Structure formats: C-alpha cells, structure tokens
Amino acid sequence: MQRRVTAGRLLTTATTLTVLAGLIAAATGPATAAPTPSPAPPSALAAAVNAADAVAAAGLDALAKGPGETYERKTVTPWLGGLYSVSYERSYHGLPVVGGDAVVLADSQGKVRALQSAATGPVGAPTAPQVSAEHAEKTARTKLAAVDSVESRRLVVRVKDGSSRLAWETVLTGHKGSAPSRLHVFVDATTGEVVDSYDDVRAGTVNSEWNGPAPVTISTTNSGGSYSLRDPNRPGLSCSDYSTGQVFSKSGDSWGTGSASSKETGCGDAMFAAQKEWDMLRDWLGRNGHNGNGGSWPVKVGLSDVNAYWDGSTISIGHSQANKWIASIDVVGHEFGHGIDQYTPGGANNESGLGEATGDIMGALTEAYANEPAPYDSPDYTVGEMINLVGNGPIRNMYNPSLVSNNPNCYSASIPQTEEHAAAGPLNHWFYLLAEGSNPGGGKPTSPTCNNSSVT
C-alpha cells in the first residue's frame, strides 16, 4: 500500500531529565498539541541569563573554581514555566577544560534554581606539554582501526574521576568495522599515554515500516515544480540517499512504495518521525527545535549495517536482517535523542547507559505524541518492537529491562562497566515509573521497583 505524503556531555541527562520530570510525567496519554508557546519577553531571558552569569563568575557552590579558571557561557535553552538552562565551558589559563562544563538553571525572575558541574572544585594542572602534538596524534591513531582523516588537535585539560591532566585531544574520523566513527582520543601531554577516549557516533538498534493509517503527511519543499524531502519549516532537516548523498526529489509529492525495503519509503518514514519529535518538543516541553535553537539535522537512509547512528551532526539509518530500513518512530526518535542530549546545556552524554536511555526516552515520548493506533508504531515502552531487527523481538524494555537479555533494572556499582545499551536499563526503568507508576492499570504493564515499594 502506497504511503502518500503531502506538503504541509556528562551532566546533561541528570540535569535535563530532572528538569523535565515535572513536564513529561503525563506525556503518555493521547496527544493533544498545545498552542505554540509565545516567546518570552526579552526581560525574562535577560533576568535568567544575568543571574546565571553572576553565579558562574562568582564560582559559588557547585561552580567553585581555582585561580586562572573562568566559565564562558555557550548556550541558553528555554523551557516551559519560565525556566532557562544556561551552559558554561570552563577554561584554565586559556586552555579548554574537557569535563569541566557546568549548567545553571534560572528562571524569568532572575532566581537561580539549581547548579550542576561535571567537575567540582579547582582543576589545576601543568600547562606546558612535554609530548608533541605529532607524537600524540600517532598514538591516538592506534585507537581507531581505519582512520580516514584527523579532524582536529588541541591542547586541553582533561578532567575525569576527580583527576586533571594536561592532554592532547585528537579527533579522528574513520570506521570500526562497518560502523562509522568520530573518535576523540586524549593523550597525556606529560607521559604520552592514552588516558581517555570517546566516540561521537552513537549506535541505536531498533525497527521500522511503520506509520499510519495511510496516508501520512509530512512537510516537503516545492521548488520550481520539483518536490524534495527537505523540510521548509524545520531548518536543517532533510533526508538523502546514504550512497549518493542526494536529497530525495521528484516531480510529484507522493513518496515511497509502502514497503520499508525502499530507501524512499525509509526517508519518508524518517521525515515523519523527526517532524513528530520536533512538534512534541515544542508542544510538550517548550523547546525550540531539535537543537534547542530552532534547528535540526539531516538524515541519510541506506547505511549498509544492521544499525542506526548519530555522529554528532547527522543521523544514518541502516537495515534490519530482513533488509528493511529501520526508520520507525522509536528508532528515529532515539537517534535524534542523542542529538537533543548533545545540544542541551551540559554537552554530549558519554557515561555508560545514560545517552542510550535518553534516546529511548525521546523515542517513547515521540511515539506517545504521534499516538498511532495498532498495528502501527503505537505508544509503548519497548524499543524496536515492530520488526525483529535481529530476530529476537524488542531490543530493550523500559518497564522491566530484565525481560530483554537480562538487562539490569536497578543501579549498581557494575553499571559503569556494563555495555552501554544494557546499562540504559536503570534510567529507562526510572522513566517508566515516573510516567506511569509501578502498577498503572488500564492494560499497562506493572513494573517492579528496586526496593519493592509502590510508585504512583
């Protein structure tokens, strides 16, 4: 059946989801879009920012800093209820401090509500490197199997687990097997050893075909009689063929074949899901676009991998073992969720499980907002339930994570060493209890709690 579409970082999760808790607890019922929030008066924004700047400059409480350290404001993200989260990056004698970022939550009355810092207290470290950038790059290259290019090198102070080191940060682009990689490698500028690394490419594994009842509608661009999968109302959002890099375009505004084995169908599904997530963020959370500042990111369909990825600026959609493009609402919502995480004050979340759970939560919220009936991608708390990505049904379960691969339901000391998708369990479980409670009734599943209590 043809689907017709017509024009029409490290503390992010803890801070952002806590702020959102009061806003999204009821977001799993039928979607009723609220009016687009009116822009706050300039005085409200100024009051919040001035209050946040004053706290950052003073280095109060969680934002305590040492000599030679400063906070530089980076982004301001408005939320509902007159709240603003203001992010800061720290420097030490002019050197960027990676892992020293901070967030201040302030309101339109100029009152500071909360402070969070990835590193508390001074971050003093040497400032003169004993190892050259070239030597550090050579060492960094050993951490990535196939290096296509060196994107950047810079001298930084790397703070992690309470310790500060002068380090060379080298950003490599390339591949790990069939998966793309944008790898940050930190080499100690005194000893020459690798002290840390993380990858901007975030893998999410889910499923898709998948939307209805037909026809579904999306926003497309019409230019000179030619239509394209480029959103005219959400800057940056488009969908292209992964192999050619070309945005899908044609003379008519009807897209796809109704089968997810078609790249064009996959791109139509991806646009539909991304646009629903954008609208959910606007109507339920008061966020201005995926990136918080009125913008979004491009999608590419056709990756030759049983997976989907966020690489820091683009979403790439691969296929299932049945060779169908996995552009369901929960997959696309998950991958854009990595971007939302990265572009929310605090920076990208690379702690075990937190980023993956943030993606799952954004996918679940988008399903709830779209509110499609069965047999389409209807609201639920399982991830990848519609098609068997690898033949084993859902890949994660939010109300009882242990039902899939015995993933952990509760936090323990082993979570930081747990594989990141499995380690999403505790935060996914938290979200279900927040949104539904432990025994919601109405056909919704019960959820065990970690201390055998009852949550309403």
LUMVO-276286 format. One record per residue (C-alpha): residue in one letter; x, y, z; chain. Coordinates in pm, whole numbers. Example, Ala and Ser with C-alpha at 12.3 -4.5 7.8 and 13.67 -1.06 7.14 Angstrom:
BEGIN
r=A, X=1230, Y=-450, Z=780, c=A
r=S, X=1367, Y=-106, Z=714, c=A
// end
This chain:
BEGIN
r=M, X=0, Y=0, Z=0, c=A
r=Q, X=148, Y=331, Z=-106, c=A
r=R, X=204, Y=594, Z=156, c=A
r=R, X=115, Y=941, Z=33, c=A
r=V, X=290, Y=1236, Z=191, c=A
r=T, X=181, Y=1587, Z=111, c=A
r=A, X=333, Y=1923, Z=181, c=A
r=G, X=209, Y=2084, Z=463, c=A
r=R, X=2810, Y=1574, Z=2787, c=A
r=L, X=2844, Y=1444, Z=3102, c=A
r=L, X=2579, Y=1600, Z=3319, c=A
r=T, X=2313, Y=1650, Z=3056, c=A
r=T, X=2091, Y=1356, Z=3142, c=A
r=A, X=2092, Y=1411, Z=3518, c=A
r=T, X=2017, Y=1781, Z=3481, c=A
r=T, X=1782, Y=1784, Z=3185, c=A
r=L, X=1565, Y=1487, Z=3273, c=A
r=T, X=1525, Y=1610, Z=3630, c=A
r=V, X=1405, Y=1945, Z=3496, c=A
r=L, X=1171, Y=1768, Z=3254, c=A
r=A, X=1029, Y=1531, Z=3514, c=A
r=G, X=753, Y=1772, Z=3611, c=A
r=L, X=674, Y=1845, Z=3246, c=A
r=I, X=654, Y=1498, Z=3092, c=A
r=A, X=503, Y=1279, Z=3360, c=A
r=A, X=168, Y=1284, Z=3182, c=A
r=A, X=305, Y=1278, Z=2830, c=A
r=T, X=199, Y=921, Z=2754, c=A
r=G, X=-173, Y=976, Z=2701, c=A
r=P, X=-343, Y=1075, Z=2376, c=A
r=A, X=-161, Y=1358, Z=2205, c=A
r=T, X=-333, Y=1694, Z=2230, c=A
r=A, X=-100, Y=1954, Z=2087, c=A
r=A, X=-82, Y=2269, Z=2292, c=A
r=P, X=-55, Y=2607, Z=2121, c=A
r=T, X=297, Y=2705, Z=2023, c=A
r=P, X=447, Y=2879, Z=2329, c=A
r=S, X=479, Y=3254, Z=2292, c=A
r=P, X=837, Y=3384, Z=2300, c=A
r=A, X=936, Y=3505, Z=2644, c=A
r=P, X=986, Y=3881, Z=2677, c=A
r=P, X=1350, Y=3990, Z=2646, c=A
r=S, X=1347, Y=4098, Z=3010, c=A
r=A, X=1271, Y=3741, Z=3124, c=A
r=L, X=1560, Y=3597, Z=2924, c=A
r=A, X=1794, Y=3871, Z=3042, c=A
r=A, X=1696, Y=3818, Z=3406, c=A
r=A, X=1771, Y=3444, Z=3387, c=A
r=V, X=2097, Y=3486, Z=3198, c=A
r=N, X=2224, Y=3767, Z=3420, c=A
r=A, X=2154, Y=3559, Z=3731, c=A
r=A, X=2331, Y=3257, Z=3582, c=A
r=D, X=2630, Y=3465, Z=3471, c=A
r=A, X=2665, Y=3614, Z=3818, c=A
r=V, X=2673, Y=3270, Z=3980, c=A
r=A, X=2925, Y=3140, Z=3726, c=A
r=A, X=3150, Y=3443, Z=3770, c=A
r=A, X=3140, Y=3412, Z=4149, c=A
r=G, X=3216, Y=3039, Z=4139, c=A
r=L, X=2957, Y=2961, Z=4401, c=A
r=D, X=2886, Y=2616, Z=4546, c=A
r=A, X=2894, Y=2351, Z=4271, c=A
r=L, X=3063, Y=2602, Z=4036, c=A
r=A, X=3366, Y=2652, Z=4263, c=A
r=K, X=3684, Y=2715, Z=4066, c=A
r=G, X=4050, Y=2789, Z=4126, c=A
r=P, X=4297, Y=3061, Z=4016, c=A
r=G, X=4322, Y=3104, Z=3640, c=A
r=E, X=3985, Y=2938, Z=3580, c=A
r=T, X=3690, Y=3103, Z=3406, c=A
r=Y, X=3345, Y=2997, Z=3284, c=A
r=E, X=3236, Y=3100, Z=2936, c=A
r=R, X=2865, Y=3094, Z=2854, c=A
r=K, X=2786, Y=2876, Z=2550, c=A
r=T, X=2413, Y=2817, Z=2507, c=A
r=V, X=2081, Y=2914, Z=2662, c=A
r=T, X=1788, Y=2673, Z=2630, c=A
r=P, X=1436, Y=2789, Z=2726, c=A
r=W, X=1182, Y=2550, Z=2879, c=A
r=L, X=822, Y=2583, Z=2989, c=A
r=G, X=737, Y=2759, Z=3314, c=A
r=G, X=984, Y=3043, Z=3265, c=A
r=L, X=1288, Y=2819, Z=3317, c=A
r=Y, X=1619, Y=2853, Z=3133, c=A
r=S, X=1919, Y=2621, Z=3141, c=A
r=V, X=2242, Y=2809, Z=3074, c=A
r=S, X=2554, Y=2611, Z=2988, c=A
r=Y, X=2916, Y=2708, Z=3051, c=A
r=E, X=3250, Y=2570, Z=2942, c=A
r=R, X=3546, Y=2607, Z=3176, c=A
r=S, X=3897, Y=2717, Z=3082, c=A
r=Y, X=4222, Y=2703, Z=3278, c=A
r=H, X=4483, Y=2966, Z=3187, c=A
r=G, X=4321, Y=2979, Z=2842, c=A
r=L, X=4311, Y=2601, Z=2791, c=A
r=P, X=3971, Y=2432, Z=2741, c=A
r=V, X=3875, Y=2208, Z=3032, c=A
r=V, X=3711, Y=1895, Z=2892, c=A
r=G, X=3491, Y=1752, Z=3164, c=A
r=G, X=3462, Y=2082, Z=3350, c=A
r=D, X=3141, Y=2210, Z=3192, c=A
r=A, X=2857, Y=2339, Z=3406, c=A
r=V, X=2486, Y=2424, Z=3389, c=A
r=V, X=2283, Y=2682, Z=3578, c=A
r=L, X=1904, Y=2656, Z=3589, c=A
r=A, X=1748, Y=3000, Z=3637, c=A
r=D, X=1402, Y=3149, Z=3597, c=A
r=S, X=1248, Y=3457, Z=3440, c=A
r=Q, X=1251, Y=3636, Z=3776, c=A
r=G, X=1630, Y=3614, Z=3798, c=A
r=K, X=1626, Y=3337, Z=4058, c=A
r=V, X=1878, Y=3053, Z=4038, c=A
r=R, X=1703, Y=2718, Z=4084, c=A
r=A, X=1987, Y=2466, Z=4051, c=A
r=L, X=2357, Y=2427, Z=3975, c=A
r=Q, X=2542, Y=2133, Z=3822, c=A
r=S, X=2909, Y=2095, Z=3735, c=A
r=A, X=3084, Y=1798, Z=3579, c=A
r=A, X=3391, Y=1873, Z=3794, c=A
r=T, X=3363, Y=2037, Z=4134, c=A
r=G, X=3648, Y=2242, Z=4275, c=A
r=P, X=3971, Y=2362, Z=4113, c=A
r=V, X=4112, Y=2172, Z=3814, c=A
r=G, X=4478, Y=2278, Z=3836, c=A
r=A, X=4723, Y=2101, Z=3604, c=A
r=P, X=5053, Y=2173, Z=3424, c=A
r=T, X=5021, Y=2393, Z=3118, c=A
r=A, X=5348, Y=2317, Z=2932, c=A
r=P, X=5336, Y=1993, Z=2726, c=A
r=Q, X=5632, Y=1752, Z=2732, c=A
r=V, X=5489, Y=1547, Z=2441, c=A
r=S, X=5444, Y=1694, Z=2093, c=A
r=A, X=5109, Y=1712, Z=1915, c=A
r=E, X=5252, Y=1497, Z=1635, c=A
r=H, X=5357, Y=1223, Z=1876, c=A
r=A, X=5014, Y=1237, Z=2045, c=A
r=E, X=4842, Y=1204, Z=1707, c=A
r=K, X=5049, Y=897, Z=1621, c=A
r=T, X=4946, Y=738, Z=1950, c=A
r=A, X=4581, Y=837, Z=1902, c=A
r=R, X=4569, Y=670, Z=1558, c=A
r=T, X=4631, Y=333, Z=1721, c=A
r=K, X=4288, Y=356, Z=1885, c=A
r=L, X=4090, Y=350, Z=1558, c=A
r=A, X=4114, Y=60, Z=1313, c=A
r=A, X=4058, Y=265, Z=995, c=A
r=V, X=4142, Y=637, Z=1009, c=A
r=D, X=4014, Y=847, Z=720, c=A
r=S, X=4131, Y=1183, Z=849, c=A
r=V, X=4243, Y=1384, Z=1150, c=A
r=E, X=3974, Y=1641, Z=1206, c=A
r=S, X=4147, Y=1843, Z=1479, c=A
r=R, X=4411, Y=1854, Z=1752, c=A
r=R, X=4418, Y=2077, Z=2056, c=A
r=L, X=4581, Y=2107, Z=2398, c=A
r=V, X=4329, Y=2072, Z=2681, c=A
r=V, X=4293, Y=1991, Z=3048, c=A
r=R, X=4108, Y=1660, Z=3070, c=A
r=V, X=3917, Y=1614, Z=3396, c=A
r=K, X=3773, Y=1275, Z=3480, c=A
r=D, X=3701, Y=1089, Z=3803, c=A
r=G, X=3838, Y=1378, Z=4008, c=A
r=S, X=4179, Y=1397, Z=3840, c=A
r=S, X=4312, Y=1663, Z=3598, c=A
r=R, X=4568, Y=1605, Z=3324, c=A
r=L, X=4719, Y=1821, Z=3055, c=A
r=A, X=4638, Y=1630, Z=2736, c=A
r=W, X=4632, Y=1645, Z=2360, c=A
r=E, X=4281, Y=1586, Z=2225, c=A
r=T, X=4290, Y=1438, Z=1874, c=A
r=V, X=3965, Y=1391, Z=1681, c=A
r=L, X=3979, Y=1109, Z=1424, c=A
r=T, X=3719, Y=1021, Z=1163, c=A
r=G, X=3704, Y=672, Z=1019, c=A
r=H, X=3546, Y=332, Z=1081, c=A
r=K, X=3526, Y=48, Z=1330, c=A
r=G, X=3439, Y=-243, Z=1104, c=A
r=S, X=3128, Y=-132, Z=912, c=A
r=A, X=3037, Y=133, Z=1171, c=A
r=P, X=3138, Y=498, Z=1123, c=A
r=S, X=3345, Y=663, Z=1395, c=A
r=R, X=3432, Y=1013, Z=1511, c=A
r=L, X=3671, Y=932, Z=1792, c=A
r=H, X=3813, Y=1175, Z=2049, c=A
r=V, X=4140, Y=1045, Z=2195, c=A
r=F, X=4314, Y=1211, Z=2491, c=A
r=V, X=4688, Y=1155, Z=2521, c=A
r=D, X=4865, Y=1273, Z=2838, c=A
r=A, X=5088, Y=1564, Z=2731, c=A
r=T, X=5341, Y=1472, Z=3001, c=A
r=T, X=5365, Y=1091, Z=2981, c=A
r=G, X=5238, Y=1021, Z=2627, c=A
r=E, X=4987, Y=758, Z=2741, c=A
r=V, X=4624, Y=741, Z=2629, c=A
r=V, X=4416, Y=850, Z=2927, c=A
r=D, X=4067, Y=857, Z=2777, c=A
r=S, X=3863, Y=836, Z=2457, c=A
r=Y, X=3502, Y=860, Z=2348, c=A
r=D, X=3313, Y=832, Z=2020, c=A
r=D, X=3060, Y=1087, Z=1895, c=A
r=V, X=2894, Y=816, Z=1688, c=A
r=R, X=2611, Y=677, Z=1896, c=A
r=A, X=2459, Y=348, Z=1784, c=A
r=G, X=2092, Y=269, Z=1832, c=A
r=T, X=1929, Y=-55, Z=1720, c=A
r=V, X=1555, Y=-53, Z=1651, c=A
r=N, X=1292, Y=-123, Z=1380, c=A
r=S, X=1054, Y=34, Z=1117, c=A
r=E, X=795, Y=43, Z=828, c=A
r=W, X=584, Y=175, Z=1008, c=A
r=N, X=334, Y=459, Z=1019, c=A
r=G, X=-36, Y=502, Z=956, c=A
r=P, X=-325, Y=498, Z=898, c=A
r=A, X=-229, Y=584, Z=542, c=A
r=P, X=-177, Y=833, Z=403, c=A
r=V, X=54, Y=1004, Z=648, c=A
r=T, X=159, Y=1360, Z=576, c=A
r=I, X=492, Y=1536, Z=608, c=A
r=S, X=630, Y=1878, Z=522, c=A
r=T, X=830, Y=1886, Z=200, c=A
r=T, X=977, Y=2157, Z=-23, c=A
r=N, X=836, Y=2253, Z=-363, c=A
r=S, X=1075, Y=2450, Z=-582, c=A
r=G, X=1007, Y=2511, Z=-948, c=A
r=G, X=769, Y=2217, Z=-971, c=A
r=S, X=1012, Y=1975, Z=-809, c=A
r=Y, X=944, Y=1834, Z=-462, c=A
r=S, X=1218, Y=1732, Z=-222, c=A
r=L, X=1248, Y=1569, Z=121, c=A
r=R, X=1374, Y=1891, Z=273, c=A
r=D, X=1165, Y=2044, Z=550, c=A
r=P, X=1084, Y=2412, Z=480, c=A
r=N, X=975, Y=2475, Z=840, c=A
r=R, X=1242, Y=2292, Z=1038, c=A
r=P, X=1582, Y=2425, Z=929, c=A
r=G, X=1842, Y=2154, Z=874, c=A
r=L, X=1601, Y=1860, Z=847, c=A
r=S, X=1624, Y=1666, Z=522, c=A
r=C, X=1661, Y=1307, Z=406, c=A
r=S, X=1903, Y=1176, Z=146, c=A
r=D, X=2029, Y=852, Z=-4, c=A
r=Y, X=2326, Y=736, Z=205, c=A
r=S, X=2508, Y=609, Z=-106, c=A
r=T, X=2478, Y=920, Z=-323, c=A
r=G, X=2435, Y=1194, Z=-63, c=A
r=Q, X=2149, Y=1337, Z=-272, c=A
r=V, X=1830, Y=1458, Z=-104, c=A
r=F, X=1535, Y=1266, Z=-247, c=A
r=S, X=1347, Y=1473, Z=-505, c=A
r=K, X=1084, Y=1409, Z=-774, c=A
r=S, X=811, Y=1579, Z=-976, c=A
r=G, X=528, Y=1462, Z=-751, c=A
r=D, X=470, Y=1484, Z=-377, c=A
r=S, X=381, Y=1120, Z=-317, c=A
r=W, X=670, Y=920, Z=-169, c=A
r=G, X=762, Y=559, Z=-118, c=A
r=T, X=617, Y=222, Z=-203, c=A
r=G, X=462, Y=123, Z=127, c=A
r=S, X=749, Y=-120, Z=185, c=A
r=A, X=1037, Y=-40, Z=417, c=A
r=S, X=1273, Y=-215, Z=177, c=A
r=S, X=1255, Y=104, Z=-34, c=A
r=K, X=1501, Y=382, Z=56, c=A
r=E, X=1243, Y=639, Z=-48, c=A
r=T, X=991, Y=488, Z=194, c=A
r=G, X=1259, Y=483, Z=464, c=A
r=C, X=1326, Y=851, Z=409, c=A
r=G, X=954, Y=934, Z=418, c=A
r=D, X=923, Y=744, Z=747, c=A
r=A, X=1231, Y=922, Z=886, c=A
r=M, X=1091, Y=1265, Z=799, c=A
r=F, X=756, Y=1177, Z=956, c=A
r=A, X=917, Y=1063, Z=1283, c=A
r=A, X=1158, Y=1358, Z=1304, c=A
r=Q, X=879, Y=1608, Z=1243, c=A
r=K, X=662, Y=1447, Z=1513, c=A
r=E, X=952, Y=1465, Z=1759, c=A
r=W, X=1011, Y=1833, Z=1676, c=A
r=D, X=641, Y=1904, Z=1741, c=A
r=M, X=645, Y=1704, Z=2066, c=A
r=L, X=943, Y=1903, Z=2190, c=A
r=R, X=762, Y=2228, Z=2105, c=A
r=D, X=416, Y=2144, Z=2240, c=A
r=W, X=505, Y=1940, Z=2548, c=A
r=L, X=842, Y=2081, Z=2656, c=A
r=G, X=861, Y=2430, Z=2506, c=A
r=R, X=1186, Y=2351, Z=2323, c=A
r=N, X=1265, Y=2538, Z=2002, c=A
r=G, X=1363, Y=2264, Z=1759, c=A
r=H, X=1578, Y=1958, Z=1798, c=A
r=N, X=1889, Y=2160, Z=1882, c=A
r=G, X=1704, Y=2398, Z=2117, c=A
r=N, X=1773, Y=2697, Z=1895, c=A
r=G, X=1536, Y=2644, Z=1604, c=A
r=G, X=1738, Y=2392, Z=1406, c=A
r=S, X=1760, Y=2024, Z=1322, c=A
r=W, X=1992, Y=1778, Z=1143, c=A
r=P, X=1992, Y=1577, Z=818, c=A
r=V, X=1907, Y=1208, Z=789, c=A
r=K, X=2063, Y=958, Z=548, c=A
r=V, X=1894, Y=625, Z=466, c=A
r=G, X=2086, Y=337, Z=314, c=A
r=L, X=2369, Y=257, Z=556, c=A
r=S, X=2495, Y=-97, Z=493, c=A
r=D, X=2475, Y=-203, Z=856, c=A
r=V, X=2218, Y=-361, Z=1088, c=A
r=N, X=2205, Y=-46, Z=1297, c=A
r=A, X=2142, Y=330, Z=1305, c=A
r=Y, X=2378, Y=607, Z=1414, c=A
r=W, X=2409, Y=962, Z=1538, c=A
r=D, X=2756, Y=1101, Z=1453, c=A
r=G, X=2739, Y=1445, Z=1613, c=A
r=S, X=2570, Y=1616, Z=1318, c=A
r=T, X=2383, Y=1354, Z=1111, c=A
r=I, X=2154, Y=1053, Z=1158, c=A
r=S, X=2232, Y=745, Z=945, c=A
r=I, X=1969, Y=472, Z=910, c=A
r=G, X=2067, Y=114, Z=833, c=A
r=H, X=1860, Y=-201, Z=778, c=A
r=S, X=1722, Y=-498, Z=967, c=A
r=Q, X=1822, Y=-858, Z=899, c=A
r=A, X=1513, Y=-868, Z=679, c=A
r=N, X=1669, Y=-588, Z=469, c=A
r=K, X=1416, Y=-322, Z=565, c=A
r=W, X=1525, Y=33, Z=651, c=A
r=I, X=1477, Y=85, Z=1023, c=A
r=A, X=1318, Y=431, Z=1023, c=A
r=S, X=1042, Y=370, Z=1280, c=A
r=I, X=934, Y=641, Z=1522, c=A
r=D, X=1128, Y=491, Z=1811, c=A
r=V, X=1447, Y=444, Z=1608, c=A
r=V, X=1444, Y=791, Z=1458, c=A
r=G, X=1332, Y=943, Z=1789, c=A
r=H, X=1618, Y=761, Z=1963, c=A
r=E, X=1885, Y=882, Z=1721, c=A
r=F, X=1760, Y=1242, Z=1728, c=A
r=G, X=1751, Y=1196, Z=2106, c=A
r=H, X=2130, Y=1163, Z=2101, c=A
r=G, X=2141, Y=1498, Z=1926, c=A
r=I, X=1899, Y=1652, Z=2176, c=A
r=D, X=2126, Y=1522, Z=2453, c=A
r=Q, X=2438, Y=1665, Z=2290, c=A
r=Y, X=2277, Y=2001, Z=2214, c=A
r=T, X=2127, Y=2051, Z=2561, c=A
r=P, X=2338, Y=2252, Z=2809, c=A
r=G, X=2599, Y=2021, Z=2952, c=A
r=G, X=2724, Y=1863, Z=2632, c=A
r=A, X=2708, Y=1511, Z=2490, c=A
r=N, X=2650, Y=1234, Z=2738, c=A
r=N, X=2915, Y=964, Z=2720, c=A
r=E, X=2857, Y=797, Z=3055, c=A
r=S, X=2756, Y=433, Z=3034, c=A
r=G, X=2388, Y=391, Z=2951, c=A
r=L, X=2272, Y=746, Z=3012, c=A
r=G, X=2292, Y=860, Z=2650, c=A
r=E, X=2124, Y=543, Z=2523, c=A
r=A, X=1843, Y=577, Z=2776, c=A
r=T, X=1795, Y=943, Z=2682, c=A
r=G, X=1747, Y=829, Z=2322, c=A
r=D, X=1499, Y=560, Z=2429, c=A
r=I, X=1303, Y=812, Z=2637, c=A
r=M, X=1280, Y=1061, Z=2349, c=A
r=G, X=1163, Y=779, Z=2121, c=A
r=A, X=894, Y=676, Z=2371, c=A
r=L, X=775, Y=1036, Z=2407, c=A
r=T, X=755, Y=1075, Z=2028, c=A
r=E, X=551, Y=754, Z=1997, c=A
r=A, X=316, Y=888, Z=2263, c=A
r=Y, X=282, Y=1223, Z=2086, c=A
r=A, X=215, Y=1068, Z=1743, c=A
r=N, X=-35, Y=832, Z=1914, c=A
r=E, X=-71, Y=598, Z=1617, c=A
r=P, X=-315, Y=306, Z=1652, c=A
r=A, X=-209, Y=-56, Z=1624, c=A
r=P, X=-74, Y=-217, Z=1410, c=A
r=Y, X=146, Y=90, Z=1357, c=A
r=D, X=416, Y=227, Z=1588, c=A
r=S, X=174, Y=291, Z=1873, c=A
r=P, X=274, Y=421, Z=2220, c=A
r=D, X=452, Y=165, Z=2437, c=A
r=Y, X=763, Y=121, Z=2647, c=A
r=T, X=951, Y=-132, Z=2437, c=A
r=V, X=1224, Y=-38, Z=2191, c=A
r=G, X=1219, Y=-186, Z=1841, c=A
r=E, X=906, Y=-392, Z=1888, c=A
r=M, X=761, Y=-367, Z=1537, c=A
r=I, X=1012, Y=-568, Z=1333, c=A
r=N, X=1268, Y=-820, Z=1451, c=A
r=L, X=1590, Y=-633, Z=1392, c=A
r=V, X=1792, Y=-946, Z=1460, c=A
r=G, X=1509, Y=-1195, Z=1501, c=A
r=N, X=1465, Y=-1160, Z=1878, c=A
r=G, X=1180, Y=-909, Z=1913, c=A
r=P, X=1224, Y=-584, Z=2111, c=A
r=I, X=1583, Y=-488, Z=2185, c=A
r=R, X=1505, Y=-310, Z=2514, c=A
r=N, X=1217, Y=-299, Z=2761, c=A
r=M, X=1163, Y=14, Z=2968, c=A
r=Y, X=910, Y=-107, Z=3225, c=A
r=N, X=1113, Y=-420, Z=3308, c=A
r=P, X=1457, Y=-408, Z=3142, c=A
r=S, X=1544, Y=-757, Z=3267, c=A
r=L, X=1294, Y=-910, Z=3022, c=A
r=V, X=1539, Y=-844, Z=2735, c=A
r=S, X=1880, Y=-1012, Z=2764, c=A
r=N, X=1854, Y=-986, Z=3143, c=A
r=N, X=1947, Y=-617, Z=3128, c=A
r=P, X=1970, Y=-455, Z=3474, c=A
r=N, X=1659, Y=-293, Z=3621, c=A
r=C, X=1845, Y=-113, Z=3900, c=A
r=Y, X=2166, Y=79, Z=3951, c=A
r=S, X=2469, Y=-97, Z=4097, c=A
r=A, X=2844, Y=-42, Z=4112, c=A
r=S, X=2883, Y=-256, Z=3799, c=A
r=I, X=2679, Y=-21, Z=3575, c=A
r=P, X=2977, Y=198, Z=3468, c=A
r=Q, X=3143, Y=-116, Z=3326, c=A
r=T, X=2824, Y=-252, Z=3165, c=A
r=E, X=2776, Y=-239, Z=2786, c=A
r=E, X=2605, Y=96, Z=2718, c=A
r=H, X=2280, Y=-34, Z=2565, c=A
r=A, X=2227, Y=-278, Z=2854, c=A
r=A, X=2328, Y=-6, Z=3102, c=A
r=A, X=2035, Y=204, Z=2978, c=A
r=G, X=1810, Y=-16, Z=3194, c=A
r=P, X=1806, Y=180, Z=3523, c=A
r=L, X=1726, Y=518, Z=3362, c=A
r=N, X=1467, Y=364, Z=3126, c=A
r=H, X=1308, Y=195, Z=3429, c=A
r=W, X=1311, Y=529, Z=3618, c=A
r=F, X=1129, Y=696, Z=3329, c=A
r=Y, X=851, Y=436, Z=3321, c=A
r=L, X=797, Y=470, Z=3695, c=A
r=L, X=794, Y=850, Z=3657, c=A
r=A, X=543, Y=844, Z=3372, c=A
r=E, X=316, Y=555, Z=3473, c=A
r=G, X=394, Y=430, Z=3824, c=A
r=S, X=459, Y=72, Z=3928, c=A
r=N, X=103, Y=-55, Z=3880, c=A
r=P, X=-77, Y=184, Z=3645, c=A
r=G, X=-364, Y=-41, Z=3540, c=A
r=G, X=-564, Y=23, Z=3224, c=A
r=G, X=-385, Y=-256, Z=3045, c=A
r=K, X=-43, Y=-102, Z=3102, c=A
r=P, X=222, Y=-335, Z=3246, c=A
r=T, X=323, Y=-343, Z=3610, c=A
r=S, X=683, Y=-252, Z=3686, c=A
r=P, X=893, Y=-397, Z=3969, c=A
r=T, X=1074, Y=-143, Z=4187, c=A
r=C, X=1426, Y=-171, Z=4321, c=A
r=N, X=1316, Y=-160, Z=4688, c=A
r=N, X=978, Y=-335, Z=4648, c=A
r=S, X=793, Y=-7, Z=4711, c=A
r=S, X=484, Y=115, Z=4527, c=A
r=V, X=517, Y=417, Z=4298, c=A
r=T, X=217, Y=622, Z=4190, c=A
// end
